[in-house]
Amino acid sequence: MDYPVANWSKAEAYIKVKGILQRARVDIIWSANDPMAFGALEAVQDANLPYPVTVGGMNWDETNLNSTLDVSLGGHVVLGAKALDMLSDYHQQDIQPCEMNVVIDIFQSSLEGNMSRFLKNLVDDSLHKIDFSRFSQRHPETALFSLETFISQTYLPLPIEPSTDNALLKGNCT
């Protein structure tokens, strides 16, 4: 296992992976962002290896017309909206500091089909239609913060039972 640092750069990832492939067999490459993953993928393709290499990344933030990653995880770009709602709730004293430590299952695989749907909404500038106040404790019909809201522009109700992705239920304070 190797842990090269490519400084978030596609070009640096290409150089690092090209060097690694000259001295070792590599079956899987995971990158902390999609540009580095595409640099690694380009190095794999240029190496003309006799075996497959799985390449993945994070962010859903870059496309490449000549090739695709095996998988990209994304969805976390919307967490800033949740953070702003939580800060507003805290400022209005609707939540306590101990309720601001939450777990939200937001990452999704590009293989699930949601990446293209989300990016279409982003490009079409249709995310402005979302009422972000619906994620606030202050709203009379507080909605579950989920990537599905940003994809389908529908608001999911809070679950009755607590779950790991339910960041809005009270009771996290001990």
N, C-alpha and C positions, 0 to 999 in steps of 0.2 A: 504494500500500500504506500502511495506517495501523496504528499500534500503540497504541491507547488503553489506558490502565490503568484497570481496574475494581475493583481491590482485592478480588478473589474474591467480589464481590457481584453477585447477580442484578439488584438494583435499579440499581446503578451501570452495569452492562453495558447494561441497557435504555436508560438515558439517553444513554450514549456512542454506541451504535449508532443510536439514533433521530436524533441530531445528524448523524452521518456520512451516513446515508441521505438526509438533506435536501440534501446538497451533492455527493454522489458516487454513482456506480453501484457496487454491491458484489455480487459473484457468490459469494464464499466467505468464511465467517467461521469462524475457529478460535479456541477459547477454552481456557485452561489448566485450567478445571474445568467440570463440567456445570452448576452453578448459573449461572455467567456465560453459558454457551452457551444456557441456557433464557431468560435475560434478553434476549440478542441475538435469539433466535428470536421472542420475544414482540414485540420492536420491529419485526422484519421482517414479522410477521403484521399488526401494526397499521398498517404503512406501505402495505399493499395494493399492492405492487409488481406491475407487469405482466410480470415475469420471475422465474424461480426463483432462490433463494439457498440454497446448501448451508451448513448449520450443523453444526459438530462440536465436541466437547469431550472432556474426560478425567475419569476416575474411576469411572464407573458408579455414581455416588453419589446421583443424584436422578432421580426419575421425575416426569413431568408428565402428568396424566390427559387434558389437552386436546390435547397434541401430543407428538411425539417428535423427537429429534435425528436428523440424517441418519446420524451415526456418533458413538460414544463409545469411547474407548480406556480399558481398565482392566485390572485384574489385579495391579497393583503394590502393592496394599494388603497382600498376603501377604509382601512382602519383609522385613518386620520379623521374621517367623518365621525366615527364612534368616539374618538378621543375628544373632539370638540364638544359633542353632546355631553360626555361625562364631565368635562371641565365646566360646562354651563350648569349642569345639575349640581356639581359641587359648589359652584359660586352661589347658586340659589338655595343652597343647603338642603337639596333634595336627596343627596347621598353623602355618606361619611367617607373619610379618607380610606378606611379599611374596605370599602365597597368598590374602590377603584382598581383593585387587583383582580382581574377577571381572565377567564380563558374563553376564547372565541374560536371555534373551529371554522376558519375562513378559507384556508388553503384548499384548492381543488386542482386536480390534474387536468392538463390540456386534453387528455384522452377522453374526458367526460363530455366534451362538446361545449362546455360553458365558456371556454376561453373565447371562441369566435363570437358568441352571443354578447359577452361582456364588452369585447373590443369594438363590436359594431355600435353598441350604445355609447361608448366613449367617443368614437369617431363621429357619430351622428349628433353628438352633443345633447343626447336625450337624458343624461343623468341629472340635468337641471330640473327635470320634472319630479324628482324625488323629494318628498317632504322630509328632510332630515330631522325635523323636530319630532317626528313619530318615534324616534329611537330614544327620546328623552323620558325620564321618569315623570316630568312635568305634564306630558301629553296625556289626555284622558284615555286614549287608546294606544298605549305604548306598544310598539311593534318589536318583534324579534329582529335583532341586527344580523342579517345574513347576506351572503353573496347573491342568493336568489332574488332578493329585493332589487338589487342593482341590475340584474339580468332581466327579470320579468316585469319590474316596476309594480309589483304587488307586495302588500305588506302582510307578513305572516304574524299571527297572534303569538303571544308568549305561551310557551308550554305550561301546562298545569303542574307537571312534575319538574323538579330541578334537573338540569342536565349541564354538561360541561360547556356547551355553547350558549347557555342562557346567562348572559352577563347582566341581566336587568333585575333578577330576583334579589330581594333584600335577604339579609341573614348571613352574609359573609363575615360579619364582625363577631369576634369572640372575646 
